[in-house]
């Protein structure tokens, strides 16, 4: 299994990979985007794309590419609990999200770091701001799943 690099995101490569997985014809993609094959190839080579273009890719390929960016935020720019707990008296204009949601990919990424010895548990807790109890629950559950497969 290859782990996703949530730190360095090249959206064009990820889109190209998903196109290969879904085997969608290039002609269909061109019709969907109303553009040329050359423009599609340029998107594949682009490290960044406009959000409305990414949204179209999400719809066409039935995959949430924005989730990758969310995972980056969870791992590399976690919410400061002190700021999060301070409530404004006014109602915010944007929706607020109660807590981080760790996807299977993020959990596997973190567990792989521990298992390969690339990072210690303490480093993960400090760098990614993952609560100690959460990390230990993941490790315990992963070990239990591993043992049940044997």
N, C-alpha and C positions, 0 to 999 in steps of 0.2 A: 504494500500500500504506500502510495506517495502522499506526503503531507502537504497541505496547502500552505504557501508562504503568505501569511496574512500581513506581514510587515511591508513587503514590496509587491504591490498589486499592478499587474499589467493587464488591464481589462480586455484589450484586443486579443491577446493570446488566449485568455480564458474563453472569450466568445468563440474564437476559432476552434478551440478544443471542443466546446459544446456542439458546434455545428458538425464537426466530424462524428461525434457520438450519436447525434440525432439523424445524420445522413440526409439533411435537407439539401435539396438541389440549389445550386448557386443562382439559377434562373428564377426560382421561386423567391429567394432572398432579394434579388434585384427588383422584382415586381413589388414585393412587400415594402421596400424602402424607396421605390421609385428612383433608382440610381443605377449606375453602371457597375460592372464587375470590378473595374479598377478602383472605384470608390469603396466597394466592400472590402477589397484587399487592403486599402489604406486604413480602414477601420480595424482590421485584424492587426495591423502593425502599430496602431496607436496605443500608447500607454494610458491615455486618458480620453474619454469621450464625454460629450454633453449628457446630462441626466435624461433628457427627453429621448436621446438616441439609445441610451442604455435601457430605458423603459420599453422601447420598441423591441429590442433584442430579447428582453425578459418575456415579453408576450409571444414573440415568434418561437423562441426556443423553450418556452415553458420552464424557465429557470430564474430564480431571484438573484441576480447579480449584485443587487444592493446589499444582500445579506453578507457578502464578502467584506464590504466596507464596514458594516456594523460590527463584524467580528474583529476587524482591525481596531475599531474604537474601543471595544471591550478589552482587548489585550494591551493596546498601546496608549490609550487615552481614557482610562477609567474615570468614572465620576468620583470626585472627592467627597467622601461621606459627610464631612463637615459642611460643605456647601450644599449638598443634597438635602441634608436634614433641616437646613434653615428655610423655612417657608416664607414666601412673600405674602403679604396680606392681599395684594391685588391678584386678580386672575390672569395667568399668563396667556398670551395670544397663541402660542404654539402648544400642542398637546404635550403632556409630560408622561414619561414612561417610568413606571414604578421601580423596576429593577432590571439588571442586565439579564439577558437570556443567553445562556451558553448553549451553543449548538453542539451536536455530536462531533463535528469537525474540530471545534475549538477544544473540546474535552480530549479528543484523541491527540491533538497537537500538543497539549500540555502534558498528557500522560507519556507521550513518546519522548518529550524532553527529559522527564524524570527517569524513564526506563533506560534511555541511552546514556544517561549520566551527563547530558549537556548542561543541565541546570539542576540545582538542588531544590528541595521543597521550599526552603526558606527564600531562595532567589525568586522562585515563581510567585510566592505569596507577596513578596515585596515589589517585584517588577510589574506584575500584571494585576496587582491588587485583588487577587482572588482570595476570598476568606479561607482561613486555615481549615475550618470545619468542612467547607465545600471541597477543597482539594483532597482532604483525607477521606471523605465519602466517595469521591471519584476513584481514588486508589483502592479503597476497600471493595467497592463494587466491581472494579476491573479485575482485581485478583480473584474474587468470587466467581466471576464469569469465566476466567481463564481456567480455574480449577474444575468447574462443571463441564468444560469441554474436553477435559482429559479423560 
